[in-house]
Amino acid sequence: MGSALYVFMFVRFLLFLSSFYLMVTNSSSSMHRPLCHDSEGSALLQFKQSFLIDEHASGDPSAYPKVAMWKSHGEGEREGSDCCSWDGVECDRETGHVIGLHLASSCLYGSINSSSTLFSLVHLQRLDLSDNDFNYSEIPFGVGQLSRLRSLDLSFSGFSGQIPSELLALSKLVFLDLSANPKLQLQKPGLRNLVQNLTHLKKLHLSQVNISSTIPYELASLSSLTSLFLGECGLHGEFPMKIFQLPSLQYLTVRDNLDLISYLPEFQETSPLKMLDLAGTSFSGELPTSIGRLGSLTELDISSCNFTGSVPSSLGHLTQLYYLDLSNNHFSGQIPSSMANLTQLIYLSLSWNDFNVGTLSWLGQQTKLTYLYLNQINLIGEIPFSLVNMSQLNILSLSDNQLSGQIPSSLFELVNLQGLYLLSNYLNGTVELQLLSKLKNLIYLQLSDNRLSFLSYTRTNATLPKFKHLGLGSCNLTEFPDFLQNQHELEIITLSENKIHGPIPKWVWNMSKETLVTLELSENFLTGFDQRPFVLPWSRLHTLRLDSNMLQGPLPVPPPSTVEYLVSGNKLTGEISPLICNMTSLELLDLSSNNLSGRIPQCLANFSRSLFVLDLGSNSLDGPIPEICTVSHNLNVIDLGDNQFQGQIPRSLVNCTMLEHLVLGNNKINDIFPFWLGALPQLQVLILRSNRFHGAIGSWHTNFRFPKLRIIDLSDNEFIGDLPSEYFQNWDAMKLTDIASGLRYMQISPMIDLKNNVMITGYMYSMTMTNKGMQRFYERILDTFMAIDFSGNNFKGQIPTSIGSLKGIHLLNLGGNDLTGHIPSSLGNLTQLESLDLSQNKLSGEIPWQLTRLTFLEFFNVSHNHLTGHIPQGKQFATFENASFDGNLGLCGSPLSRECGSSEALPPTSSSSKQGSTTKFDWKIVLMGYGSGLLIGVSIGYCLTSWKHEWFMKTIGKRQRKWTRKEGRGQRG
């Protein structure tokens, strides 16, 4: 017993001695820790002095100048001059050498080059200069001197130029982050060279570096790689599938490389993937069922790709997911009910897919959801009451679906809600303003385009939210909501498609003066302005929509900041104020369908670098057309039709190299055929109808090819000579058939203005054209519609056979000319043709039987010619009435009463050439144009006006025949 006690006491004594020795040793070590080497301290101070301290140089809100307290011997006590104690400096505990420099977000501003003393710190192992501003200097080749570097972070630091090859010699690098330097290039050497040299990399972050290459297959050999960020690098080609199989890879993003293609592999349960981000690439195929094996996955973003098929129910196995974005793909089928299992979700977006009609029955258990986007996915039924369980919701977006019923009261219990987007559904009932008083944090509310009634008054003194975005379009409002008078932070407000009558009240001019960006008041019954200021007061205004109202008086002048200004379809009068010249950022200007007069301010030609759309059609503007496009610019649309412009087409239009749509019809332009417009590479629509153009079309020119022209209207002018056979032969765009599927229209597509963080509205192209004997206003133009109208001129000679090569056209009108000879059988090749008018000419011979091939032909008129023989029978010809063949005494057979071979079938006399019924019909048809024939949409109205046969108008004087689109377009509101 005593012996055991002795042993125990002896062991305790040894432990005490051991502890004492360690304590003394550590104390001694601490007391004698080597100080910073003077040469390295001096180098750091010189490095500090080469930069300015600028709080704007770093984006991190917690940024501060770490180098501010670095001091030399003469500036403070010796302890403060020890660089190893300086903020951001890491020293080796044994040698005192500087091995780490951590200056992220240090507010450094200035350039850096290879002579910098930084590169004398040859013992550096870790260097972090991220989130500073190096003023677009290049990464110095001196970085190659830091051969011991294991970690290098230069992200978010404003570097530019080619990454030096010396950096690729840092073979010990384990971590490399050069991301968010969009002017930085990795091309010569390129990504392959980097991967071949830096074989020990675990983390490679190069997002927003200009690489512009394929992804080398060698990348799949970096077996230690845990994190690979290659977003927005200009990558293209096929993504190497073996990268998905890297044994340690946890984080992978190649987002925003549009030309990068591939598909998803079969995943294994051993995969350690935690984040997979393929958004904005061209990955395609189906989402494999095996994706449910990625049990560690927390983030999955495959938005804006080309994925198809059903979303597998196995996705519900990924119970660790907190971020899921499948939006903007082509997924179909049902949304799997297993989505209810994803209870850790914070962010979910399924928007803009092709899911089958379904309900929100799977929603309600995801109680941690903060952001929920389910736009345009064919949702039906009512908004479920179970949303009340999602008390953390900040954003709820269910727009562009088919949801019905009333908005459940439970939504107004979601007190954390900041954004509620329910626009474009079938919701009904009444929304009372006072309900919104519960949502103190609500700043984005969009209820437009439903069947709701919004009660804008409140019986209580409840405090309302301070809105930034407010959408109350189609909410049965009859007056401006009074509560807007107290809204001083509005950025976007939409009150379109309501029943608001009378003048715009004067208090509107004081509403959100400093913040308003978008104001939409279109399609109401507004008549004018109560005490309108000379220039509208909103200093940040971007979009102003006042179109389709009943506004009277002079044209309102928006502030200089305006980008979109639409005020068409009103009753505005007077001249266009020269103050409009101050709006130098204009992209879309639509003043059409008013009663504006005078001349166009010359300054509009100065908007050359910004303007996309210039629509002044259907007014009473006069004078010469100003020199538009004096320099090359972005104009896509010029519509000056239905005015009183005179003179010639300005030759400066040849500089409008982006022009697609040119409408100059129904003016008083006196010019020859503008063959030089054929040099415009994008021109698709050319409307010159009802002017005073004269002379021959002339010969085709190689340099003026009209390469994309597919709609041309030269009707009711004074052209002479032969039809332009060479032009027909070379208008290649009209030879295409089946060039698109689905209903798509010519337009300026809506787009995001990133600079102002708003949506550009977009603009539908429109035109007026005679089709099937009647003038029609095409409010929209199918992008497959092709048409030629040369009617009402003095063309002579034969119809060239080359016109039969234009197999894509839907409308051909050569009526009202002096054409002779036979109808060419090559017209039978125009298999898309739906309207053919050859009336009021001097054509002879038989109607070619080949025209029976035109199975889409809905309108056919060869009346008042010298045609003879049997009318072809069968197919579409069985649908044409007598009027199609009137005035051809030599024709016989159905539908005429003259039988072939009878004495009634006589050859025509010379006096029958331009004769016909003198009955005068009064018609006006205004159609929403979806194309012609089978492409024509639904008629939206008709009323009486003057309509006369082409022969009658030519006899009486065709210059009096001025169809006014103004009458048609002015009714759009």
Residue pairs with C-beta under 8 A, 6 or more apart in sequence:
33 84
33 93
33 96
34 94
34 95
34 96
35 82
35 84
35 96
36 82
36 83
36 84
36 85
36 89
36 91
36 96
36 98
37 96
37 97
37 98
39 120
40 83
40 97
40 98
40 120
40 121
41 72
41 81
41 82
41 83
42 72
42 117
43 117
43 118
43 120
43 121
44 70
44 83
44 86
44 89
44 98
44 101
44 117
44 121
45 70
45 72
46 117
47 116
47 117
47 118
48 67
48 70
50 110
50 112
50 116
50 117
51 67
51 108
51 109
51 110
52 108
52 109
52 110
53 65
53 67
53 68
53 107
53 108
53 109
54 107
54 108
54 109
54 133
55 63
55 107
56 109
56 133
57 107
57 108
57 109
57 132
57 133
58 105
58 106
58 107
58 108
58 131
58 132
58 133
59 105
59 131
59 156
60 104
60 105
60 131
62 105
63 105
63 106
63 107
63 131
64 105
64 106
64 107
65 106
65 107
65 108
66 87
66 88
66 102
66 103
66 106
67 86
67 87
67 88
67 103
67 106
67 108
69 80
69 86
69 87
70 83
70 86
70 87
71 80
71 81
72 81
73 81
75 81
79 85
83 89
83 91
83 98
84 91
84 96
84 98
88 101
88 102
88 103
88 106
89 98
89 100
89 101
89 102
90 98
90 99
90 100
90 101
90 102
90 126
91 97
91 98
91 99
91 100
92 99
92 123
95 123
97 123
98 121
98 123
98 124
99 123
99 124
99 125
99 126
99 148
100 124
100 125
100 126
100 127
101 118
101 121
101 124
101 126
101 127
101 128
101 129
102 126
102 128
103 128
103 129
103 132
104 128
104 129
104 130
104 131
104 132
104 153
105 130
105 131
105 132
106 132
107 132
108 129
108 132
108 133
108 134
109 132
109 133
109 135
110 133
110 134
110 135
111 134
111 135
111 137
112 118
112 134
112 137
112 140
113 137
113 140
113 142
114 140
114 141
114 142
115 142
116 140
116 142
118 142
119 140
119 142
119 143
119 145
119 146
120 145
121 146
122 145
122 146
122 147
122 148
123 148
124 146
124 148
124 149
125 148
125 149
125 150
125 151
126 149
126 150
126 151
127 146
127 149
127 151
127 152
127 153
128 151
128 153
129 153
129 154
129 157
130 153
130 154
130 155
130 156
130 157
130 177
131 155
131 156
131 157
132 156
132 157
132 158
133 157
133 158
134 157
134 158
134 159
135 158
136 158
136 159
136 160
136 183
137 158
137 159
137 160
138 159
138 160
138 161
138 162
138 164
139 154
139 159
139 161
139 163
139 164
139 167
139 178
139 184
140 164
141 164
141 165
141 166
142 166
143 152
143 164
143 166
143 167
143 170
144 164
144 166
144 167
144 169
144 170
146 170
147 169
147 170
147 172
148 172
149 170
149 172
149 173
150 172
150 173
150 174
150 175
151 173
151 174
151 175
151 176
152 167
152 170
152 173
152 175
152 176
152 177
153 175
153 177
154 177
154 178
154 181
155 177
155 178
155 179
155 180
155 181
155 205
156 179
156 180
156 181
157 181
158 181
159 178
159 181
159 183
159 184
160 181
160 183
160 184
161 183
161 184
161 185
162 185
162 186
162 187
162 188
163 178
163 184
163 185
163 186
163 189
163 194
163 209
165 189
165 193
168 189
168 193
168 194
168 197
168 198
169 197
170 198
171 197
171 198
171 199
171 200
172 200
173 198
173 200
173 201
174 200
174 201
174 202
174 203
174 224
175 201
175 202
175 203
176 198
176 201
176 203
176 204
176 205
176 206
177 203
177 205
178 184
178 186
178 205
178 206
178 209
179 205
179 206
179 207
179 208
179 209
179 229
179 231
180 207
180 208
181 208
181 209
182 208
182 209
182 210
182 232
183 210
184 209
184 210
185 209
185 210
185 211
186 194
186 206
186 209
186 210
186 211
187 210
187 211
187 212
187 213
190 211
190 213
191 206
191 211
191 213
191 215
191 216
191 219
192 213
192 216
192 218
195 216
195 218
195 219
195 221
195 222
196 218
198 204
199 221
199 222
200 224
201 222
201 224
201 225
202 224
202 225
202 226
202 227
202 248
203 225
203 226
203 227
204 222
204 225
204 227
204 228
204 229
204 230
205 227
205 229
206 229
206 230
206 233
207 229
207 230
207 231
207 232
207 233
207 253
208 231
208 232
208 233
209 233
210 233
210 234
211 230
211 233
211 234
211 235
212 233
212 234
212 235
212 236
213 234
213 235
213 236
214 235
214 236
214 237
214 238
215 230
215 235
215 237
215 239
215 240
215 243
215 254
215 260
216 240
217 240
217 242
219 225
219 228
219 240
219 243
220 240
220 242
220 243
220 245
220 246
222 246
223 246
223 247
223 248
224 248
225 246
225 248
225 249
226 248
226 249
226 250
226 251
227 249
227 250
227 251
227 252
228 243
228 249
228 251
228 252
228 253
229 251
229 253
230 253
230 254
230 257
231 253
231 254
231 255
231 256
231 257
231 277
232 255
232 256
232 257
233 254
233 257
234 257
235 254
235 257
235 259
235 260
236 257
236 259
236 260
237 259
237 260
237 261
238 260
238 261
238 262
239 254
239 260
239 261
239 262
239 281
239 283
241 262
241 265
243 249
243 252
244 252
244 264
244 265
244 267
244 271
245 265
245 268
245 271
247 270
247 272
248 272
249 271
249 272
249 273
250 272
250 273
250 274
250 275
250 296
251 273
251 274
251 275
252 273
252 275
252 276
252 277
253 275
253 276
253 277
253 278
254 260
254 277
254 278
254 281
255 277
255 278
255 279
255 280
255 281
255 301
256 279
256 280
256 281
257 280
257 281
258 280
258 281
258 282
259 282
260 281
260 282
260 283
261 281
261 282
261 283
261 284
262 281
262 283
263 283
263 284
263 285
264 283
264 285
264 287
264 288
264 291
265 288
266 288
266 290
267 273
267 288
267 290
267 291
267 293
267 294
268 290
268 293
269 293
269 295
271 293
271 294
271 296
272 296
273 294
273 296
273 297
274 296
274 297
274 298
274 299
275 297
275 298
275 299
275 300
276 294
276 297
276 299
276 300
276 301
276 302
277 299
277 300
277 301
278 301
278 302
278 305
279 301
279 302
279 303
279 304
279 305
279 325
280 303
280 304
280 305
281 305
282 305
282 306
283 302
283 305
283 306
283 307
284 305
284 306
284 307
284 308
285 307
285 308
285 309
286 307
286 308
286 309
286 310
287 302
287 307
287 309
287 311
287 312
287 315
287 331
288 312
289 312
289 314
290 314
291 312
291 314
291 315
291 318
292 312
292 314
292 315
292 316
292 317
292 318
293 314
293 317
294 318
295 317
295 318
295 320
296 320
297 318
297 320
297 321
298 320
298 321
298 322
298 323
299 321
299 322
299 323
299 324
300 318
300 321
300 323
300 324
300 325
301 323
301 324
301 325
302 325
302 326
302 329
303 325
303 326
303 327
303 328
303 329
303 349
304 327
304 328
304 329
305 328
305 329
306 329
306 330
307 326
307 329
307 330
307 331
308 329
308 330
308 331
308 332
309 331
309 332
309 333
310 331
310 332
310 333
310 334
310 336
311 326
311 331
311 333
311 335
311 336
312 336
313 336
313 337
313 338
314 338
315 336
315 338
315 339
315 342
316 336
316 337
316 338
316 339
316 340
316 341
316 342
317 338
317 341
318 342
319 341
319 342
319 343
319 344
320 344
321 342
321 344
321 345
322 344
322 345
322 346
322 347
322 368
323 345
323 346
323 347
324 342
324 345
324 347
324 348
324 349
325 347
325 348
325 349
326 349
326 350
326 353
327 349
327 350
327 351
327 352
327 353
327 373
328 351
328 352
328 353
329 352
329 353
330 353
330 354
331 350
331 353
331 354
331 355
332 353
332 354
332 355
332 356
333 355
333 356
334 355
334 356
334 358
335 350
335 355
335 358
335 362
335 377
336 362
337 361
337 362
338 362
339 362
339 363
340 362
340 363
340 364
340 365
340 366
341 365
342 348
342 366
343 365
343 366
343 367
343 368
344 368
345 366
345 368
345 369
346 368
346 369
346 370
346 371
346 392
347 369
347 370
347 371
348 366
348 369
348 371
348 372
348 373
348 374
349 371
349 372
349 373
349 374
350 373
350 374
350 377
351 373
351 374
351 375
351 376
351 377
351 397
352 375
352 376
352 377
353 376
353 377
354 378
355 377
355 378
356 378
357 378
357 379
357 380
357 402
358 377
358 378
358 379
358 380
359 379
359 380
359 381
359 384
360 374
360 379
360 381
360 383
360 384
361 384
363 384
363 386
363 387
364 384
364 386
364 387
364 389
364 390
365 389
366 390
367 389
367 390
367 391
367 392
368 392
369 390
369 392
369 393
370 392
370 393
370 394
370 395
371 393
371 394
371 395
372 390
372 393
372 395
372 396
372 397
373 395
373 397
374 397
374 398
374 401
375 397
375 398
375 399
375 400
375 401
375 421
376 399
376 400
376 401
377 401
378 401
378 402
379 398
379 401
379 402
379 403
380 401
380 402
380 403
380 404
381 403
381 404
381 405
382 403
382 404
382 405
382 406
382 408
383 398
383 403
383 405
383 407
383 408
383 411
383 427
384 408
385 408
385 410
387 393
387 396
387 408
387 410
387 411
387 414
388 410
388 411
388 413
388 414
390 414
391 414
391 415
391 416
392 416
393 414
393 416
393 417
394 416
394 417
394 418
394 419
394 441
395 417
395 418
395 419
395 421
395 444
396 411
396 414
396 417
396 419
396 420
396 421
397 419
397 421
398 421
398 422
398 425
399 421
399 422
399 423
399 424
399 425
399 446
400 423
400 424
400 425
401 424
401 425
402 425
402 426
403 422
403 425
403 426
403 427
404 425
404 426
404 427
404 428
405 427
405 428
405 429
406 427
406 428
406 429
407 422
407 427
407 429
407 431
407 452
409 435
411 417
411 420
412 435
412 436
412 438
412 439
413 438
414 439
415 438
415 439
415 440
415 441
416 441
417 439
417 441
417 442
418 441
418 442
418 443
418 444
419 442
419 443
419 444
419 445
419 469
420 439
420 442
420 444
420 445
420 446
421 444
421 446
422 446
422 447
422 450
423 446
423 447
423 448
423 449
423 450
423 471
423 473
424 448
424 449
424 450
425 449
425 450
426 450
426 451
427 447
427 450
427 451
427 452
428 450
428 451
428 452
429 452
429 453
430 452
430 453
430 454
430 455
431 447
431 452
431 453
431 454
431 455
431 475
432 455
432 458
433 454
433 455
433 456
433 457
433 458
433 464
433 481
433 483
434 458
434 459
434 460
434 462
436 442
436 445
436 464
436 465
437 458
437 460
437 462
437 463
437 464
437 465
439 465
440 463
440 465
441 465
442 465
442 467
443 465
443 466
443 467
443 468
443 469
443 489
444 467
444 468
444 469
445 465
445 467
445 469
445 470
445 471
446 469
446 470
446 471
446 494
447 454
447 471
447 472
447 475
448 471
448 472
448 473
448 474
448 475
448 494
448 496
448 497
449 473
449 474
449 497
450 474
450 475
451 474
452 474
452 475
452 476
453 475
453 476
454 472
454 475
454 476
454 477
454 481
456 477
456 481
456 482
456 483
457 482
457 483
458 464
458 483
464 483
464 486
466 487
466 488
466 489
467 487
467 489
467 490
468 489
468 490
468 491
468 492
468 515
469 490
469 491
469 492
469 493
470 487
470 490
470 492
470 493
470 494
471 492
471 493
471 494
472 481
472 493
472 494
472 495
472 498
473 494
473 495
473 496
473 497
473 498
473 520
474 496
474 497
474 498
475 498
476 498
476 499
477 495
477 498
477 499
477 500
478 498
478 499
478 500
478 501
479 500
479 501
479 502
480 495
480 500
480 504
480 505
480 508
484 490
484 493
484 508
484 511
485 507
485 510
485 511
487 511
487 512
488 511
488 512
488 514
488 515
489 512
489 515
490 511
490 512
490 515
490 516
491 512
491 515
491 516
491 517
491 518
492 517
492 518
492 758
493 512
493 516
493 518
493 519
493 520
494 518
494 520
495 520
495 521
495 524
496 520
496 521
496 522
496 523
496 524
496 545
497 522
497 523
497 524
498 523
498 524
499 524
499 525
500 521
500 524
500 525
500 526
501 524
501 525
501 526
501 527
502 525
502 526
502 527
503 526
503 527
503 528
503 529
503 530
504 521
504 526
504 528
504 529
504 530
504 532
505 530
506 530
506 531
509 531
509 532
509 533
509 536
509 537
510 537
512 538
513 537
513 538
513 539
514 539
514 540
515 540
516 538
516 540
516 541
517 540
517 541
517 542
517 543
517 756
517 758
518 541
518 542
518 543
518 758
519 538
519 541
519 543
519 544
519 545
520 543
520 545
521 545
521 546
521 549
522 545
522 546
522 547
522 548
522 549
522 566
523 547
523 548
523 549
523 973
524 548
524 549
525 549
525 550
526 546
526 549
526 550
526 551
527 549
527 550
527 551
527 552
528 551
528 552
528 553
529 551
529 553
529 556
532 553
532 556
534 557
534 579
535 557
535 558
535 559
535 579
536 544
536 556
536 557
536 558
536 559
537 559
538 559
538 561
539 559
539 561
540 561
541 558
541 559
541 561
541 562
542 561
542 562
542 563
542 564
542 753
542 756
542 758
543 562
543 563
543 564
543 758
543 760
543 761
544 558
544 562
544 564
544 565
544 566
544 567
545 564
545 566
545 761
546 556
546 566
546 567
546 570
547 566
547 567
547 568
547 569
547 570
547 590
547 973
548 568
548 569
548 570
548 972
548 973
549 569
549 570
549 973
550 570
550 571
550 973
551 567
551 570
551 571
551 572
552 570
552 571
552 572
552 573
553 572
553 573
553 574
554 572
554 573
554 574
554 577
555 567
555 572
555 574
555 576
555 577
555 580
555 591
555 594
555 596
556 567
557 577
557 579
557 580
558 565
558 583
559 583
560 582
560 583
560 584
560 585
561 583
561 585
562 583
562 585
562 586
563 585
563 586
563 587
563 588
563 610
563 753
563 756
563 760
564 586
564 587
564 588
564 760
564 761
565 583
565 586
565 588
565 589
565 590
565 591
566 588
566 590
566 761
567 590
567 591
567 594
568 590
568 591
568 592
568 593
568 594
568 615
568 969
568 972
569 592
569 593
569 594
569 969
569 970
569 972
569 973
570 593
570 594
570 973
571 594
571 595
572 591
572 594
572 595
572 596
573 594
573 595
573 596
573 597
574 596
574 597
574 598
575 596
575 597
575 598
575 599
576 591
576 596
576 598
576 600
576 601
576 621
577 601
578 601
578 603
580 601
580 603
580 604
581 601
581 603
581 604
581 606
583 607
584 606
584 607
584 610
585 610
586 607
586 610
586 611
587 610
587 611
587 612
587 613
587 760
588 611
588 612
588 613
588 748
588 760
588 761
588 763
589 604
589 607
589 611
589 613
589 614
589 615
589 616
590 613
590 615
590 763
591 615
591 616
591 619
592 615
592 616
592 617
592 618
592 619
592 639
592 969
593 617
593 618
593 619
593 966
593 969
593 970
593 972
594 618
594 619
595 619
595 620
596 616
596 619
596 620
596 621
597 619
597 620
597 621
597 622
598 621
598 622
598 623
599 621
599 622
599 623
599 624
599 626
600 616
600 621
600 623
600 625
600 626
601 626
602 626
602 627
604 611
604 614
604 626
604 628
605 626
605 627
605 628
605 629
605 630
605 652
608 628
608 629
608 630
608 631
608 632
608 633
608 634
608 635
609 631
609 633
609 634
610 633
610 634
611 633
611 634
611 635
612 634
612 635
612 636
612 637
612 748
612 763
613 635
613 636
613 637
613 748
613 763
614 628
614 635
614 637
614 638
614 639
614 640
615 637
615 639
615 763
616 639
616 640
616 643
617 639
617 640
617 641
617 642
617 643
617 663
617 965
617 966
617 969
618 641
618 642
618 643
618 964
618 965
618 966
618 969
618 970
619 642
619 643
619 966
620 643
620 644
621 640
621 643
621 644
621 645
622 643
622 644
622 645
622 646
623 645
623 646
623 647
624 645
624 646
624 647
624 648
624 650
625 640
625 645
625 647
625 649
625 650
625 664
625 669
626 650
627 650
627 652
628 635
628 638
628 650
628 652
628 653
628 656
629 635
629 652
629 653
629 654
629 655
629 656
629 659
630 652
630 655
631 655
632 655
632 656
632 657
633 655
633 656
633 658
634 658
635 656
635 658
635 659
636 658
636 659
636 660
636 661
636 682
636 748
637 659
637 660
637 661
637 748
637 763
637 765
638 653
638 656
638 659
638 661
638 662
638 663
639 661
639 662
639 663
639 766
640 663
640 664
640 667
641 663
641 664
641 665
641 666
641 667
641 687
641 767
641 768
641 965
642 665
642 666
642 667
642 768
642 964
642 965
642 966
642 969
643 666
643 667
644 667
644 668
645 664
645 667
645 668
645 669
646 667
646 668
646 669
646 670
647 669
647 670
647 671
648 669
648 670
648 671
649 664
649 669
649 671
649 674
649 677
651 676
653 659
653 662
653 674
653 677
653 680
654 676
654 677
654 679
654 680
656 680
657 680
657 681
657 682
658 682
659 680
659 682
659 683
660 682
660 683
660 684
660 685
660 708
660 746
660 765
661 684
661 685
661 746
661 765
661 767
662 677
662 683
662 685
662 686
662 687
663 685
663 687
663 767
664 687
664 688
664 691
665 687
665 688
665 689
665 690
665 691
665 713
665 767
665 768
665 965
666 689
666 690
666 691
666 768
666 962
666 963
666 964
666 965
667 690
667 691
668 691
668 692
669 688
669 691
669 692
669 693
670 691
670 692
670 693
670 694
671 691
671 692
671 693
671 694
672 693
672 694
672 695
673 693
673 695
673 696
673 697
673 698
673 714
673 719
674 688
675 697
675 698
675 701
675 704
676 704
677 683
677 686
677 704
677 706
678 701
678 703
678 704
678 705
678 706
678 709
679 703
679 704
679 705
680 706
681 707
681 708
682 708
683 706
683 708
683 709
684 708
684 709
684 710
684 711
684 733
684 746
685 709
685 710
685 711
685 712
685 746
685 765
685 767
685 781
686 706
686 709
686 711
686 712
686 713
687 711
687 712
687 713
687 767
687 768
687 769
688 713
688 714
688 717
689 713
689 714
689 715
689 716
689 717
689 768
689 769
689 789
689 963
690 715
690 716
690 717
690 961
690 962
690 963
691 716
691 717
692 717
692 718
692 959
693 714
693 717
693 718
693 719
694 717
694 718
694 719
694 720
695 719
695 720
695 721
696 719
696 720
696 721
696 722
697 719
697 721
697 723
697 724
697 727
698 721
698 724
699 726
700 724
700 726
700 727
700 729
700 730
705 730
706 727
706 730
706 731
707 732
707 733
708 733
709 731
709 733
709 734
710 731
710 733
710 734
710 785
710 786
710 787
710 808
710 809
711 767
711 769
711 781
711 785
711 786
711 787
712 787
712 788
712 789
713 767
713 769
713 787
713 789
714 789
714 790
714 793
715 770
715 789
715 790
715 791
715 792
715 793
715 813
716 791
716 792
716 793
716 958
716 961
717 792
717 793
718 793
718 794
719 790
719 793
719 794
719 795
720 793
720 794
720 795
720 796
721 795
721 796
721 797
722 795
722 796
722 797
722 798
722 800
723 790
723 795
723 797
723 799
723 800
723 803
723 814
723 819
725 800
725 802
725 803
726 802
728 800
728 802
728 803
728 805
728 806
729 802
729 805
731 806
733 786
733 808
734 786
734 788
734 806
734 807
734 808
734 809
735 805
735 806
735 807
735 808
736 807
736 808
737 807
737 808
737 831
737 832
739 784
739 808
740 783
740 784
743 782
743 930
744 782
744 783
744 784
745 764
745 765
745 780
745 781
745 782
745 783
746 764
746 765
746 780
746 781
746 782
746 783
747 762
747 763
747 764
747 765
747 780
748 760
748 762
748 763
749 762
750 759
750 760
750 761
750 762
751 759
751 760
751 762
752 758
752 759
752 760
753 759
753 760
764 779
764 780
764 781
765 780
765 781
766 777
766 778
766 779
766 780
766 781
766 929
766 969
767 777
767 778
767 781
767 929
768 775
768 776
768 777
768 778
768 963
768 965
768 968
768 969
769 775
769 776
769 778
769 787
769 789
769 811
769 929
770 776
770 789
770 791
770 813
770 963
771 787
771 811
771 835
771 859
771 932
771 936
772 835
772 858
772 859
772 932
773 837
773 859
773 861
774 923
774 925
774 947
775 924
775 925
775 947
775 963
775 968
776 925
776 926
776 927
776 929
777 926
777 927
777 929
777 965
777 968
777 969
778 927
778 928
778 929
778 930
779 928
779 929
779 972
780 928
780 929
780 930
780 937
781 929
781 931
782 929
782 930
782 931
782 935
784 808
784 931
784 935
785 810
785 931
785 932
785 935
786 806
786 808
786 809
786 810
786 811
786 832
787 809
787 810
787 811
787 812
787 932
788 803
788 806
788 809
788 811
788 812
788 813
788 814
789 811
789 813
790 813
790 814
790 817
791 813
791 814
791 815
791 816
791 817
791 837
791 950
792 815
792 816
792 817
792 950
792 953
792 954
792 958
792 961
793 816
793 817
794 817
794 818
795 814
795 817
795 818
795 819
796 817
796 818
796 819
796 820
797 819
797 820
797 821
798 819
798 820
798 821
798 822
798 824
799 814
799 819
799 821
799 823
799 824
799 827
799 838
799 843
800 824
801 824
801 826
802 826
803 812
803 824
803 826
803 827
803 830
804 824
804 825
804 826
804 827
804 828
804 829
804 830
805 826
805 829
806 830
807 829
807 830
807 831
807 832
808 832
809 830
809 832
809 833
810 832
810 833
810 834
810 835
810 856
810 931
810 932
810 933
810 935
811 833
811 834
811 835
811 932
812 827
812 830
812 833
812 835
812 836
812 837
813 835
813 836
813 837
814 837
814 838
814 841
815 837
815 838
815 839
815 840
815 841
815 861
815 950
816 839
816 840
816 841
816 950
816 951
816 953
816 954
817 840
817 841
818 841
818 842
819 838
819 841
819 842
819 843
820 841
820 842
820 843
820 844
821 843
821 844
821 845
822 843
822 844
822 845
822 846
822 848
823 838
823 843
823 845
823 847
823 848
823 851
823 862
823 867
824 848
825 848
825 850
826 850
827 833
827 836
827 848
827 850
827 851
827 854
828 848
828 850
828 851
828 852
828 853
828 854
829 850
829 853
830 836
830 854
831 853
831 854
831 855
831 856
832 856
833 854
833 856
833 857
834 856
834 857
834 858
834 859
834 932
834 933
834 934
834 935
835 857
835 858
835 859
835 860
835 932
835 933
836 851
836 854
836 857
836 859
836 860
836 861
837 859
837 860
837 861
838 861
838 862
838 865
839 861
839 862
839 863
839 864
839 865
839 950
839 951
840 863
840 864
840 865
840 914
840 949
840 950
840 951
840 954
841 864
841 865
842 865
842 866
842 913
843 862
843 865
843 866
843 867
844 865
844 866
844 867
844 868
845 867
845 868
845 869
846 867
846 868
846 869
846 870
847 862
847 867
847 869
847 871
847 872
847 891
848 872
849 872
851 857
851 860
851 872
851 877
852 872
852 873
852 874
852 875
852 876
852 877
854 876
855 875
855 876
856 876
856 933
856 934
857 876
857 933
858 876
858 879
858 933
858 934
859 933
860 876
860 877
860 880
860 884
861 883
861 884
862 884
862 885
862 888
863 883
863 884
863 885
863 886
863 887
863 888
863 916
864 886
864 887
864 888
864 912
864 913
864 914
864 915
864 916
864 951
865 887
865 888
865 908
865 913
866 888
866 890
866 908
866 912
866 913
867 885
867 888
867 890
867 891
867 908
868 888
868 890
868 891
868 907
868 908
869 890
869 891
869 892
869 900
870 891
870 892
870 893
870 900
871 877
871 885
871 891
871 892
871 893
871 894
871 895
871 896
873 893
873 894
878 894
880 895
881 895
882 895
882 896
884 895
885 891
885 895
885 896
886 916
886 917
887 912
887 915
887 916
888 908
888 912
889 905
889 906
889 907
889 908
889 909
889 912
890 905
890 906
890 907
890 908
891 898
891 905
892 898
892 899
892 900
892 901
892 902
892 904
892 905
893 899
893 900
897 904
898 904
898 905
899 905
914 951
914 954
914 955
915 951
916 949
916 951
916 952
917 949
918 952
920 946
920 948
920 952
921 947
921 948
922 944
922 945
922 946
922 947
923 942
923 944
923 945
923 947
924 942
924 943
924 944
924 945
924 947
924 967
924 968
925 939
925 942
926 940
926 941
926 942
926 968
926 971
927 936
927 937
927 938
927 939
927 940
928 937
928 938
928 939
928 940
929 936
929 937
930 936
930 937
931 937
941 971
945 967
948 956
948 961
953 960
953 961
